[in-house]
Structures are given as C-alpha cells and as structure tokens.
C-alpha cells in the first residue's frame, strides 16, 4: 500500500513537472504528454513498479523549473530504499550544464545524501567538503551531513573540527553562544562537541596517552559544563593515578551537573572511599543526595552502602521506610533479597517464591530511557541509538508514576 501511494505521488509529480517544463512554450494538452508517461502509467497499473519508476524518470524533462520535482522524486526513492535510482536522478541533474550554480549545489547535496544512504562515505565526504568550500547556501547542511559520516566512522578529530565550524564566531563583545542547534529538532552543537572530545579522550587513554586524554576532557567541559561523562572519565584518570580525593571531587560534581546520573558515579565513589578507608563518609553523602534528589537508582545505591556498613537488617529497614514514600518494583525486589538474608527458614520459601515472581516482572523492564525520543533499554548509552542524540539517555527515576 505504501509503495502504491509513493508511486502515485511519482505519477503526479512527473505530470506536474512535465507541465512546468512546457508551460512557457504553449498551453498544455493531454495529447502533448510524452509516450514514456503513458508507458509508466501502464507499468503502474500492471503492478510493475520498477518499470514505472524508470519510465516516469525518463518522461520528466530537466530544467531550472522542474529541479524541485526531480529533487522530490529522488528523495522519495531514497526513503523507499531505491538508492540507485535516486543517485541516477541526481546525477542526471548534474549532467545538465544549463542549471544555475545554486541549483547545481543543491543537486550535489542530494547526491551526497544518496551516497551516505548507500554507505559510499568517501564519495559523500568529497562532495560535502567541496560544498563547504564553494557553496555558502549549502555550507551548514553539508557540515551536518559530514558530522553524520565522521560519527559513523568514529573519526572524532574530524568530527570535532566539523562541529567547531558550525559554532558561531564569537565577537569582541562576547556574542555568539555555543547553544546553536545542529539542525531542525536537533540538540545544541556544544553538547555533541563535548561528547566528541570524550570519545577522542577514550581512544587516547586506551593508547596510553593519558595527558592528551585529560586535555580533551577539559575541552569537553569547556564546551558543556554539564557533561557528566567528562567528569566520570576525569575521575577514573585520577583514581588510576592514586589521586582519590581529586577523583571524589570530580564525582561529586556529577550531582551538580545532572542529579539523574548521580547513581552512575556511585561505583567509582565506592572505590575511592574504600581506598581512603572512609566508607562512613560515602553513606552520609549518598543519604544527603537522596534527600535532595529522590529516585530509585540512588535509593538502591544508598541501600547497598548501608547494607555494607550496618548489615542487611538495617538496610532492609531503611529501604522499607523509603518504599512507603516512593513505591518501586525494583526497590521491592531488593527489599525481598535483604529480607531473605535475615528471616528464618519458615518464611524463606514463601519469600523466595515472591522474589521469583518479582524478578519475572522486572527482568525485561527498561532501566534507562531517552528523554528526547523515548528509546528504552537496560544499559546506559551516551549516544542514543534511537534519535542519535548525545547524552539524552537517563536512568528511570521510578516513583508513583513508573512501576520500575
């Protein structure tokens, strides 16, 4: 049904485009329509869409007035997965020397998009770089598509250079903020740029270039001071160097940057305080954070630390009281685990059955969700697989409106 609708649009577009190409010469009439048009219509009625598309393409003349129709046809074919035909349409446009320069650049941009869809990144990159240099009208769009290529190829330094080119230039009076969007419904450039620095820092750290990695992370924070990922990575570098108190300072900064991600810092905080033999301070800090930023992930982390310090009975009492104010299936499952460690044999079997039922309810439930597109999963992704935004996946806080 969708294919038929798309081809009907092609049919109408070809008729309109052909009419636009002829209207300046003489009034159109049905008899003037080219034979390829009727041939395409027969293919469509005979349920032969491939032949119909080819015939419709051949029927549509190329000139400055029909350019938008060609572009629309190519975009429709690309979205339908007919990338080869989309490429042919846009190459056909570029073979016409009479098109104005601006329209030639527009056709080049669409051809680059075709190449990206086909996985021909080298060809797309060459076209887009030429457009950046020679087409002021298509410069920003070309830079955005170059970013797509560099992200997919994990070429982080080139992604950094490209994203930096998208930032407005700062004037003498400090104008030109960094929060310019990448495009329609896209996040600010500086947020993505901070994550590019983090990705590059990760590669450098893995290669043993820890000093260079640290500088990249500092640059990430200069682009986006709320970049939790950079703080976590700097904390890990300091921990590896034995600078435990400095690592703690970075980790505590997470609570100021994004309280929703504070629970992600707990494993590193635990390691730092354990190295300092100061678990008592960790428990006090987590309880203070929980008072200010209640949420299931932080509640479970605090319960875990209380259990380590005071034992399962104290942890169970704390969690039971907290769940009365903030119900959660995950919290209830953890409470049952704690109760199983302190109850007698008589009640253990029933609690085990209840815990098994809760495990079935929670095992497939997501614990993270993208705040932009709603993508959900059980793992933290810095780059959302759904909407391709950076830093928008957060832990589910739980509570009365979410049974997680």
Secondary structure, 3 states (H helix, E strand, C coil): CHHHHHHHHHHHHHHHHHHHHHCCCCCCCHHHCCHHHHHHHHHHHCCCHHHHHHHHHHHCCCCCCCHHHHHHHHHHHHHCCCHHHHHHHHHHHHCCCCCCHHHHHHHHHHHHHHHHHCCCHHHHHHHHHHHHHHCCCCHHHHHHHHHHHHHHHCCHHHHHHHHHHHCCCCCCCCCCCCCCECCCCCCEHHHHHHHHHHHHHHHHHHCCCHHHHHHHHHHHHHHCCCCHHHHHHHHHHHHHCCCHHHHHHHHHHHHHHCHHHHHHHHHHHHHHHHHCCCHHHHHHHHHHHHHHCCCHHHHHHHHHHHHHHHCHHHHHHHHHHHHHHCCCHHHHHHHHHHHHCCCCHHHHHHHHHHHHHHHHHHCCCCCEEECCCCCEECCCCCECCCCCCECCEEECCCECCECC
